Amino acid sequence: MLQAYGLFGHIQANRLRSALLLAGFVVLLHALLYSLLLIWSAFLGGTFDEIAADAWRQFRRSWPVAMVAALVWFAIAYFAHQTLIRMATGARGVARAEAPQLYNALENLCISRGLPMPALQIIETPALNAYASGLREGQYVVAVTRGLMDTLAPDELEAVLAHELTHIRNRDAQLMVIAIIFAGIFAFFGDLVIRGWDFPYGWSPTPRRQRSPVGSGSSETGWTTGGDDRGDRPSGGRSRDGGGGVLLAIAIAVAIILITWGVSTLIRFALSRSREFLADAGAAELTKNPDAMVRALRKIEGNARFDVPSRMEAFFIANPVSGRLTGLFSTHPAIDDRVEALQRFAGASETQPARR
């Protein structure tokens, strides 16, 4: 009883941390908006103080519009997220007649805990992997690869299904979908900066030098002057500083974009890493067979990779994308760490994978 209470406490704590992390996306959204306004204001020239003040004035007027746009985007993703995920992973629906063992195993787990039956899908790849997704009851999906079905023993396959059901029970699948949707905003602009920002043709951080007719009352920059360059200001009352303020404003804006992209990526990773331990523990609790979960993880280890967008990697029971970093920047804990946790807290033993 004490162990069950402890697991519940960990789940509740993770839910609270996840909610706080997701709330952080709102802050990042505002930071991203200000950085874009800073770049836009820099196009008009002037000193850094003038550029920053103008960007702040625009931000105070435009942040409600940006929030409405974000909510519209979220609403579209809310109703279309399963279609997008299915297109990204190549999953397709499967009926009981096509995969009776898989279907019955999932149905039995749901009946034993009084859970609604999620939709079942198969990904046609020899890789060993699985994921759960969805935002609410009636939308949840559990998908497994063909390689997982063909390789795992029945009790190991049941353990993987229980792992994914635990993600649904703990609302992990819901939170991951929301996190990925919001993170996409910052990843998009971060990728633009990383690949190199293409400025409009003919624009440069310093005003273009133009030849003006003698006595026309215009300076070499094309701005109207009173005849002397000292103290000149362009139209709109902005000062000239040789482009230093413009460059500084753009540098700060780019830095903000990169920081929002990096922080949003770390938040997505943090949402996934802690939940894998809880889902493994939930699988052991549902099946009463922690050894099966250990054997399944050992079989999946090194065989989980297949072609999916990198933004989808956190959904899976093991990272399907090759060449990713480990440690803090990894979406999943190491298999050894997960096995050790099952041994320590669920009483599992390190056994060789069972033969079919």
C-alpha positions in Angstrom: 0.0 0.0 0.0 2.8 2.3 0.9 4.6 1.6 -2.4 1.4 2.4 -4.4 1.0 5.6 -2.5 4.6 6.6 -3.3 4.1 5.9 -7.0 0.9 8.0 -7.0 2.8 10.8 -5.3 5.5 10.7 -8.0 2.9 10.8 -10.7 1.2 13.8 -9.1 4.5 15.6 -8.7 5.4 15.0 -12.3 2.0 16.3 -13.4 2.6 19.5 -11.5 6.1 19.9 -12.8 4.8 19.3 -16.4 2.1 21.9 -15.9 4.7 24.4 -14.8 7.0 23.6 -17.7 4.2 23.9 -20.2 3.2 27.3 -18.6 6.7 28.3 -19.4 5.9 28.0 -23.1 3.7 31.1 -22.7 6.6 33.1 -21.4 8.8 31.8 -24.3 6.1 32.8 -26.7 6.2 36.4 -25.5 10.0 36.4 -25.6 9.9 35.2 -29.2 7.3 37.8 -30.2 9.5 40.6 -28.7 12.6 39.3 -30.5 10.7 39.4 -33.9 9.5 43.0 -33.2 13.1 43.9 -32.3 14.3 42.7 -35.7 11.4 44.5 -37.4 12.2 47.7 -35.6 15.9 47.4 -36.4 15.0 47.6 -40.1 13.9 51.2 -39.5 17.3 52.1 -38.1 18.2 54.4 -35.2 20.0 54.0 -31.9 19.6 50.8 -29.8 17.5 52.7 -27.2 15.1 53.9 -29.9 14.9 50.4 -31.5 14.2 48.7 -28.2 11.7 51.3 -27.1 9.8 51.1 -30.4 9.8 47.2 -30.2 8.4 47.4 -26.7 5.6 49.8 -27.8 4.7 47.4 -30.6 4.8 44.4 -28.2 2.4 46.0 -25.8 -0.1 46.5 -28.7 0.4 43.2 -30.5 0.8 40.5 -27.8 -3.0 39.8 -27.7 -3.1 39.3 -31.4 -0.2 36.8 -31.2 -1.9 34.9 -28.4 -5.1 34.6 -30.5 -3.0 33.3 -33.4 -1.4 30.8 -31.2 -4.8 29.6 -29.9 -6.0 29.2 -33.4 -3.0 27.2 -34.3 -3.5 25.1 -31.2 -7.2 24.5 -32.0 -6.3 23.3 -35.5 -3.6 20.9 -34.0 -6.1 19.8 -31.3 -8.4 18.3 -33.9 -5.8 17.2 -36.4 -3.0 16.0 -34.2 -3.6 12.3 -34.6 -3.7 12.6 -38.4 -0.4 14.5 -38.3 1.2 11.9 -36.0 -0.1 9.1 -38.1 1.4 10.7 -41.2 4.7 11.3 -39.5 5.1 7.7 -38.2 3.3 5.7 -40.9 1.0 4.1 -38.5 -2.3 2.5 -39.6 -5.3 1.2 -37.8 -5.6 -2.6 -37.2 -8.7 -4.7 -36.3 -8.9 -7.7 -34.1 -9.1 -10.1 -37.0 -5.7 -8.9 -38.4 -3.8 -9.1 -35.1 -5.9 -11.1 -32.6 -3.0 -11.7 -30.1 -2.1 -8.0 -30.0 -5.7 -6.8 -29.8 -6.7 -9.3 -27.1 -3.6 -8.4 -25.0 -4.5 -4.7 -25.0 -8.2 -5.4 -24.4 -7.5 -7.6 -21.4 -5.2 -5.0 -19.9 -7.9 -2.3 -20.3 -10.7 -4.6 -18.8 -8.5 -5.5 -15.8 -8.2 -1.8 -14.9 -11.5 -0.5 -16.2 -9.8 1.6 -18.8 -11.4 2.6 -22.2 -9.9 0.7 -25.1 -7.7 3.0 -27.1 -7.4 2.7 -30.9 -4.7 0.2 -31.9 -2.3 0.9 -34.8 0.7 -0.9 -36.4 3.8 0.7 -38.0 5.2 -1.5 -40.8 8.8 -1.5 -39.9 11.2 -4.2 -38.6 12.3 -1.9 -35.8 11.2 -2.6 -32.3 9.3 0.4 -30.9 5.9 1.6 -29.7 4.2 4.9 -28.7 0.9 6.2 -27.2 -0.7 9.5 -28.2 -3.9 11.5 -27.8 -5.4 14.4 -25.9 -8.6 13.0 -24.4 -10.7 9.8 -24.1 -11.9 8.7 -27.5 -8.7 10.1 -29.2 -6.0 7.9 -27.5 -3.9 5.6 -29.7 -1.4 2.8 -28.9 0.8 2.0 -31.9 3.4 -0.8 -32.1 5.8 -1.7 -34.9 5.7 -4.9 -36.9 9.1 -5.8 -35.6 7.9 -5.6 -32.0 5.0 -8.0 -32.8 7.3 -10.5 -34.5 10.1 -10.4 -32.0 8.7 -10.2 -28.5 7.2 -13.1 -26.5 3.6 -12.7 -25.5 4.3 -11.6 -22.0 6.9 -9.1 -23.2 4.5 -7.6 -25.8 1.9 -7.3 -23.0 4.5 -5.4 -20.9 5.1 -3.0 -23.7 1.3 -2.4 -24.1 1.0 -1.9 -20.4 3.8 0.7 -20.6 1.9 2.6 -23.2 -1.3 2.4 -21.3 0.4 3.8 -18.3 1.4 6.8 -20.4 -2.3 7.3 -21.1 -3.3 6.7 -17.5 -0.7 9.2 -16.2 -1.7 11.8 -18.9 1.8 11.6 -20.3 0.5 11.2 -23.9 -1.7 14.2 -23.5 1.1 16.4 -22.1 3.6 15.3 -24.8 1.3 16.2 -27.6 0.7 19.6 -26.1 4.5 20.1 -25.5 5.4 19.2 -29.0 2.7 21.5 -30.5 4.0 24.5 -28.5 7.6 23.6 -29.0 7.1 23.7 -32.7 6.7 27.4 -32.6 10.2 28.0 -31.2 11.8 25.2 -33.2 10.6 26.7 -36.4 12.2 30.1 -35.8 15.3 28.5 -34.2 15.9 26.5 -37.3 15.6 29.7 -39.4 18.4 31.3 -37.4 20.6 28.2 -37.3 20.3 27.9 -41.1 21.1 31.6 -41.6 18.6 34.4 -41.8 18.0 35.7 -45.3 17.4 39.4 -45.1 15.3 41.2 -47.7 17.1 42.0 -50.9 19.1 45.2 -50.7 18.8 45.6 -46.9 21.8 45.8 -44.7 22.3 46.7 -41.0 23.7 50.0 -42.0 21.8 52.5 -44.2 22.7 52.2 -47.9 24.8 55.0 -49.2 23.2 56.9 -52.1 24.4 59.7 -54.2 22.3 62.8 -53.7 22.3 65.9 -56.0 24.3 68.7 -54.7 22.2 71.1 -52.8 19.2 68.8 -52.7 19.0 68.9 -48.9 19.5 65.1 -48.7 22.4 63.2 -47.1 24.3 60.3 -48.6 21.9 57.9 -46.9 18.9 59.4 -48.6 17.4 60.8 -45.4 16.2 64.3 -45.5 18.4 66.7 -43.7 18.7 70.4 -43.0 21.9 70.7 -45.0 24.4 69.5 -42.3 24.9 65.9 -41.3 25.5 66.6 -37.6 22.4 65.8 -35.5 20.5 64.6 -38.6 17.6 62.2 -38.0 15.7 60.1 -40.5 12.0 60.4 -41.0 10.2 59.3 -37.9 12.6 61.1 -35.6 15.2 58.3 -35.3 18.9 59.0 -34.8 21.8 57.6 -36.9 24.6 55.7 -35.1 26.4 54.1 -38.0 24.5 50.8 -37.6 25.8 49.9 -34.2 22.4 50.0 -32.5 20.9 48.0 -35.4 23.5 45.3 -35.1 23.1 45.1 -31.4 19.3 44.9 -31.6 19.5 42.1 -34.2 22.1 40.2 -32.2 19.9 40.3 -29.0 16.9 39.3 -31.0 18.7 36.3 -32.5 20.0 35.3 -29.1 16.5 35.4 -27.7 15.3 33.2 -30.6 18.1 30.7 -30.0 17.4 30.6 -26.2 13.7 30.0 -26.7 14.4 27.2 -29.1 16.9 25.6 -26.8 14.8 26.0 -23.7 11.7 24.6 -25.4 13.7 21.6 -26.6 15.0 20.9 -23.1 11.5 21.2 -21.7 10.3 18.5 -24.2 13.2 16.3 -23.2 12.4 16.7 -19.5 8.8 15.8 -20.0 9.8 12.5 -21.6 12.7 11.4 -19.5 11.0 11.2 -16.1 7.9 9.6 -17.5 9.6 6.6 -18.9 10.6 5.4 -15.4 7.0 5.8 -14.3 5.6 4.0 -17.4 8.0 1.1 -16.8 6.8 0.9 -13.2 3.2 1.1 -14.3 3.8 -1.8 -16.7 5.2 -3.9 -13.9 2.2 -3.0 -11.7 -0.4 -3.8 -14.4 1.1 -7.1 -15.5 2.6 -8.2 -12.2 5.6 -9.3 -14.3 8.5 -6.9 -14.1 10.8 -9.4 -15.6 8.8 -9.3 -18.8 9.4 -5.5 -19.0 13.1 -6.0 -18.5 13.3 -8.6 -21.2 11.3 -6.4 -23.6 13.6 -3.4 -22.9 16.7 -5.5 -23.6 15.3 -6.7 -26.9 14.3 -3.2 -27.9 17.7 -1.9 -27.0 19.7 -1.2 -30.1 16.8 -2.2 -32.4 14.4 0.8 -32.0 15.7 3.0 -34.8 13.6 3.8 -37.9 12.8 6.9 -40.0 10.6 9.4 -38.1 10.8 13.2 -37.7 13.1 14.1 -34.9 10.3 16.0 -33.2 8.5 12.8 -32.7 11.3 10.9 -30.9 9.9 11.6 -27.4 6.7 9.8 -28.0 8.3 6.3 -28.3 9.3 3.8 -25.7 12.8 4.1 -27.0 14.4 6.8 -29.1 13.9 5.9 -32.8 16.2 8.5 -34.2 19.9 7.7 -34.6 22.8 10.0 -33.8 21.2 11.8 -30.9 23.1 13.1 -27.9 23.0 11.3 -24.5 22.6 12.6 -21.0 20.7 15.9 -20.5 20.0 16.2 -24.2 18.6 12.7 -24.6 14.8 12.2 -24.8 15.0 8.9 -22.9 16.9 7.5 -20.0 19.5 4.8 -20.8 18.1 1.2 -20.9 20.5 0.2 -18.2 19.1 2.9 -15.9 15.5 1.8 -16.6 16.4 -1.9 -15.9 18.2 -0.9 -12.7 15.1 1.1 -11.6 12.8 -2.0 -12.3 15.2 -4.2 -10.3 15.4 -1.7 -7.4 11.8 -0.7 -7.1 9.8 -3.5 -8.8 11.8 -6.6 -7.8 12.8 -7.5 -11.4 15.8 -9.7 -12.1 18.2 -9.2 -14.9 17.4 -12.2 -17.1 18.2 -13.2 -20.7 15.5 -12.5 -23.2 13.1 -15.4 -23.4 13.0 -17.4 -26.6 9.8 -17.6 -28.5 
